[in-house]
């Protein structure tokens, strides 16, 4: 898939532009109620919507040119408005000599806005990408997987098992492991995430549409950590990408604004 090379481009300092349940028996869910593993996982997006907002930390790992590359993000997310803003840190170039300015990314339904895009884009301008046109639906392209889209993907949960309880940064969480189907998720997701998931379902194709995941929920049923693994073909080679999202500080102010139209760069973008 042509757009899936974007993350490798990201690692070198430029993002693309334009481009039921099974397994374990039921476990205790939110409020002490018994719930099947698949039901717990499938309700992840509903729990975030009820929480309203949170802080978010993201990391994306992939092998680029034989080197493991990690892209990190930090910011806030408003689940009610489905808007997030993160500062994304790009790795050094392969030679290890060039530091890149952090990217500012605003995540919105069916759109990705990037500032400090470079490659000829004025410093005070934003680049807007329609994520429904990306072969991966922006699950990996921007170097960040939109937390709400990632949670909506879990609505397509397939086989899943309850692994057990763990401690996560001082919070007791329940760990679930399984796979989610992109096409199934696109069919039942909220309308604001459906376009991106439908694009991903088409772009990844049937064989790559099953997304392995590890999901961690706290005692209130809130998704605290989600690790998803995506794979795609690039020039005949299978590329594996691991995306991890940490959610915490639920209820924090998340005043995210979409860039004004006059601040959107309309010129040619160099990949």
C-alpha positions as CSV (number, residue, x, y, z in Angstrom):
1,X,0.0,0.0,0.0
2,X,1.6,3.3,-1.1
3,X,0.5,5.5,1.8
4,X,1.9,3.0,4.3
5,X,5.5,4.2,3.7
6,X,4.6,7.3,5.6
7,X,5.9,6.3,8.9
8,X,9.4,5.6,7.4
9,X,9.2,9.1,5.9
10,X,8.2,10.4,9.4
11,X,11.3,8.8,10.9
12,X,13.5,10.7,8.5
13,X,11.9,14.0,9.5
14,X,8.9,14.5,7.3
15,X,5.3,13.2,7.5
16,X,3.2,12.4,4.4
17,X,0.6,14.9,3.5
18,X,-2.5,14.0,1.5
19,X,-1.2,10.9,1.3
20,X,-17.7,-12.0,19.7
21,X,-15.6,-13.0,22.4
22,X,-14.0,-16.3,23.5
23,X,-11.3,-17.6,25.8
24,X,-11.5,-16.9,29.5
25,X,-14.7,-16.9,31.5
26,X,-16.3,-13.7,32.6
27,X,-14.3,-11.3,34.8
28,X,-15.4,-8.6,37.1
29,X,-16.2,-5.4,35.1
30,X,-16.8,-1.8,36.1
31,X,-18.6,-1.4,39.4
32,X,-18.0,-5.1,40.3
33,X,-20.4,-6.4,37.6
34,X,-19.5,-9.6,35.8
35,X,-18.7,-9.1,32.1
36,X,-17.3,-11.3,29.3
37,X,-13.9,-10.3,28.1
38,X,-15.2,-9.4,24.6
39,X,-17.9,-7.1,26.2
40,X,-15.4,-5.3,28.3
41,X,-13.1,-4.6,25.3
42,X,-15.9,-3.6,22.9
43,X,-17.1,-1.0,25.4
44,X,-13.7,0.9,25.5
45,X,-14.9,3.8,23.4
46,X,-18.1,4.2,25.4
47,X,-16.1,4.4,28.7
48,X,-13.8,7.1,27.2
49,X,-16.8,9.1,26.0
50,X,-18.3,9.0,29.5
51,X,-15.0,10.1,31.1
52,X,-15.0,13.2,28.9
53,X,-11.3,13.9,28.5
54,X,-7.8,12.7,29.6
55,X,-4.1,13.1,29.1
56,X,-2.5,10.8,26.5
57,X,1.0,9.5,25.8
58,X,1.7,7.7,22.6
59,X,4.6,5.8,21.1
60,X,4.9,4.1,17.7
61,X,7.7,1.7,16.9
62,X,8.8,0.3,13.6
63,X,11.9,-1.0,11.8
64,X,13.1,1.5,9.2
65,X,16.2,0.7,7.2
66,X,17.2,-2.0,9.7
67,X,16.9,0.4,12.7
68,X,14.2,0.4,15.3
69,X,12.5,3.8,15.2
70,X,10.3,5.2,18.0
71,X,8.0,8.2,17.6
72,X,6.5,9.6,20.8
73,X,3.6,11.9,21.5
74,X,2.2,13.7,24.5
75,X,-1.0,15.8,25.0
76,X,-4.7,15.8,25.8
77,X,-7.9,14.4,24.3
78,X,-11.5,15.6,24.4
79,X,-13.6,12.5,23.9
80,X,-16.9,14.4,23.8
81,X,-15.8,16.5,20.9
82,X,-13.4,13.9,19.6
83,X,-10.5,16.3,19.3
84,X,-7.0,15.8,20.5
85,X,-3.8,17.7,20.5
86,X,-0.3,16.2,20.9
87,X,3.3,17.2,20.7
88,X,5.0,14.6,18.6
89,X,8.8,14.0,18.9
90,X,10.5,12.7,15.9
91,X,13.7,10.6,16.2
92,X,17.1,11.7,15.0
93,X,18.1,10.9,11.4
94,X,19.9,7.6,10.8
95,X,23.2,9.4,11.3
96,X,22.0,10.6,14.7
97,X,23.1,14.2,14.0
98,X,19.9,16.1,13.3
99,X,17.3,17.0,15.9
100,X,13.8,17.7,14.5
101,X,11.4,20.3,15.8
102,X,8.4,18.7,17.6
103,X,5.3,18.4,15.5
104,X,2.1,19.7,16.8
105,X,-0.8,17.5,15.7
106,X,-4.5,18.1,16.1
107,X,-6.6,15.0,15.7
108,X,-10.2,15.4,14.6
109,X,-12.9,13.3,13.0
110,X,-11.6,12.4,9.5
111,X,-8.8,14.9,9.6
112,X,-5.2,15.4,10.8
113,X,-3.7,18.8,11.3
114,X,0.1,19.2,11.5
115,X,2.2,22.2,12.5
116,X,6.0,22.4,12.1
117,X,5.5,20.1,9.1
118,X,8.7,21.5,7.4
119,X,9.4,20.7,3.8
120,X,8.5,24.2,2.5
121,X,5.5,24.8,4.8
122,X,5.7,28.2,6.5
123,X,6.3,27.9,10.3
124,X,3.0,29.6,11.2
125,X,0.9,27.4,8.9
126,X,-0.9,24.0,9.4
127,X,-1.2,21.1,7.0
128,X,-4.5,19.4,6.8
129,X,-4.9,15.8,5.7
130,X,-8.2,14.1,5.1
131,X,-7.6,10.8,6.9
132,X,-10.4,9.0,5.0
133,X,-8.1,9.3,1.9
134,X,-5.2,7.6,3.6
135,X,-4.8,3.8,2.9
136,X,-4.3,3.2,6.7
137,X,-7.0,5.7,7.9
138,X,-4.2,7.5,9.8
139,X,-3.7,4.5,12.1
140,X,0.1,4.8,11.5
141,X,0.6,7.6,9.0
142,X,0.9,10.5,11.4
143,X,3.2,8.7,13.8
144,X,0.3,8.7,16.3
145,X,-2.8,6.5,16.5
146,X,-5.8,8.6,17.3
147,X,-6.8,7.3,20.8
148,X,-10.5,7.5,20.1
149,X,-10.2,5.8,16.7
150,X,-8.0,3.1,18.4
151,X,-10.8,2.5,21.0
152,X,-13.5,2.4,18.3
153,X,-11.4,-0.3,16.5
154,X,-12.0,-2.5,19.6
155,X,-15.7,-2.6,18.7
156,X,-14.6,-5.1,16.1
157,X,-13.2,-7.4,18.8
158,X,-12.8,-11.1,17.8
159,X,-11.2,-13.8,19.9
160,X,-10.1,-12.3,23.3
161,X,-8.9,-13.7,26.6
162,X,-8.5,-12.3,30.1
163,X,-4.8,-12.4,31.0
164,X,-5.0,-11.2,34.6
165,X,-4.5,-8.2,36.9
166,X,-1.4,-6.0,36.8
167,X,-0.1,-2.8,38.2
168,X,0.2,0.1,35.7
169,X,1.9,3.2,37.1
170,X,0.3,2.6,40.5
171,X,-3.1,1.7,39.1
172,X,-4.6,-1.8,39.3
173,X,-5.7,-2.8,35.8
174,X,-7.1,-5.9,34.0
175,X,-5.3,-7.1,31.0
176,X,-7.1,-8.5,27.9
177,X,-5.4,-9.9,24.8
178,X,-7.0,-10.6,21.4
179,X,-7.6,-9.4,17.9
180,X,-9.9,-6.9,16.4
181,X,-11.2,-6.8,12.8
182,X,-11.0,-3.5,11.0
183,X,-14.0,-4.2,8.7
184,X,-16.2,-5.3,11.5
185,X,-15.2,-2.3,13.6
186,X,-15.9,0.1,10.7
187,X,-19.5,-1.3,10.4
188,X,-20.4,-0.6,14.1
189,X,-18.2,2.4,15.0
190,X,-19.4,5.9,15.8
191,X,-20.0,7.8,12.6
192,X,-17.2,10.2,13.4
193,X,-14.6,7.3,13.3
194,X,-16.2,5.3,10.6
195,X,-14.6,7.0,7.6
196,X,-11.0,6.4,8.9
197,X,-11.7,2.8,9.9
198,X,-13.3,2.1,6.5
199,X,-10.3,3.5,4.7
200,X,-8.0,1.3,6.9
201,X,-10.1,-1.8,6.3
202,X,-9.8,-1.3,2.5
203,X,-6.1,-0.3,2.7
204,X,-4.8,-3.0,4.9
205,X,-6.9,-5.6,3.1
206,X,-8.4,-8.9,4.4
207,X,-5.2,-10.6,5.4
208,X,-3.9,-7.6,7.4
209,X,-7.3,-6.5,8.7
210,X,-7.0,-8.5,11.9
211,X,-5.3,-6.3,14.5
212,X,-3.7,-8.0,17.5
213,X,-4.0,-5.9,20.7
214,X,-3.3,-5.8,24.4
215,X,-5.8,-3.7,26.3
216,X,-5.7,-2.7,30.0
217,X,-8.8,-1.4,31.9
218,X,-9.0,0.0,35.4
219,X,-11.6,-0.9,38.1
220,X,-14.0,1.7,36.6
221,X,-13.8,0.1,33.2
222,X,-11.7,2.9,31.7
223,X,-9.1,2.0,29.1
224,X,-5.7,2.9,30.5
225,X,-3.3,1.3,28.0
226,X,-3.8,0.0,24.5
227,X,-1.1,-1.7,22.4
228,X,-2.1,-2.5,18.8
229,X,0.1,-4.1,16.1
230,X,-0.4,-3.3,12.5
231,X,1.3,-4.9,9.5
232,X,1.3,-4.1,5.8
233,X,3.2,-4.8,2.6
234,X,5.7,-2.2,1.4
235,X,7.5,-3.0,-1.8
236,X,7.0,-6.7,-1.3
237,X,8.2,-6.7,2.4
238,X,5.9,-6.9,5.4
239,X,6.4,-4.0,7.7
240,X,5.3,-4.3,11.4
241,X,4.3,-1.3,13.5
242,X,3.5,-1.3,17.2
243,X,1.4,1.5,18.5
244,X,1.0,2.1,22.2
245,X,-1.4,4.6,23.9
246,X,-1.4,5.4,27.6
247,X,-4.4,7.3,29.0
248,X,-4.5,9.0,32.4
249,X,-5.6,12.2,34.2
250,X,-9.2,11.7,33.2
251,X,-11.4,14.8,33.4
252,X,-8.5,17.3,32.9
253,X,-9.3,20.4,30.8
254,X,-8.7,19.7,27.1
255,X,-9.3,23.0,25.3
256,X,-8.4,21.8,21.8
257,X,-9.2,24.1,18.9
258,X,-9.2,23.4,15.2
259,X,-6.9,25.6,13.1
260,X,-8.6,28.5,11.4
261,X,-9.1,28.2,7.7
262,X,-6.7,31.1,7.0
263,X,-4.0,29.2,8.8
264,X,-4.1,26.1,6.6
265,X,-1.3,25.9,4.1
266,X,-2.7,25.5,0.5
267,X,0.6,25.2,-1.3
268,X,2.5,22.2,-2.6
269,X,4.0,19.9,0.1
270,X,7.2,18.1,-0.4
271,X,7.2,14.6,1.1
